[in-house]
Amino acid sequence: MQDAIEAAAVSLVDGPDLSQEALSALHSVYQQNAVAALDIIDRKAITRLICPRGRTVYQVRGHGDRIYLVFLEQHYCECAAYEYTGKVLINHPCKHILAVRLAKAMGIIPSETLSDLSFAQRLSPQAMFPTNA
């Protein structure tokens, strides 16, 4: 049932502008997460990272410049809200996942193409990767 509601809410998104109907539907389904997701979109805080092998991850800049990685196809986010609710309630996405879904439907996410090594470093900045130096 929740999947159908989410699909209906996201299907109301048609291009870069949201109608009053779409805003109302999103708020009724997601409540405060909808407001927070729209704030993320307004701040232009989402970037699609792509590597030559075709892998894609979304980088969402939070307040205070904290970066969250969102794997949309796997319905995964690094944030604490996902840890507490997203794993259990797959149909209740955190604000980062919701923002990426909406921005993707609106067609407004800028892309950045990275080398495979740079992509891997973004995914695991603490890891040591060999260089060709």
Residue pairs with C-beta under 8 A, 6 or more apart in sequence:
2 91
2 92
3 91
5 29
6 29
6 91
8 25
9 22
9 25
9 26
9 29
9 30
10 101
10 102
10 105
12 18
12 19
12 21
12 22
12 25
12 26
13 22
13 102
13 105
13 106
14 22
15 106
15 107
16 106
16 107
16 108
18 26
18 38
18 106
23 34
26 34
26 37
26 38
26 102
27 34
27 35
30 37
30 93
30 98
33 92
33 93
33 94
33 95
33 98
34 98
36 95
36 98
36 99
37 95
37 96
37 98
37 99
37 102
38 99
38 102
40 46
40 60
40 62
40 95
40 96
40 99
40 103
41 99
41 102
41 103
41 106
41 108
43 61
44 110
45 60
45 61
45 62
45 99
46 58
46 59
46 60
46 61
46 99
46 100
46 103
46 109
46 110
47 58
47 59
47 109
47 110
47 111
47 112
48 56
48 57
48 58
48 59
48 109
48 110
48 111
48 112
49 56
49 57
49 58
49 59
49 111
49 112
49 114
49 119
49 122
50 56
50 111
50 112
50 113
50 114
50 119
51 113
51 114
51 115
51 116
51 118
51 119
52 113
52 115
52 116
53 116
55 119
56 72
57 69
57 70
57 71
57 119
57 122
57 123
58 69
58 70
58 71
58 72
58 100
58 109
59 67
59 68
59 69
59 70
59 122
60 67
60 68
60 69
60 70
60 77
60 96
60 99
60 100
61 67
61 68
62 68
62 79
62 96
68 77
68 78
68 79
68 96
69 77
69 78
69 122
69 123
70 76
70 77
70 78
70 96
70 97
70 100
71 77
72 97
72 100
72 101
72 104
75 86
75 90
75 93
75 97
76 82
76 86
77 86
77 93
77 94
77 96
77 97
79 94
79 95
79 96
81 94
81 95
82 93
82 94
82 96
82 97
85 92
85 94
86 92
86 93
86 94
86 97
93 101
100 109
103 109
114 122
117 129
120 127
120 129
121 127
121 129
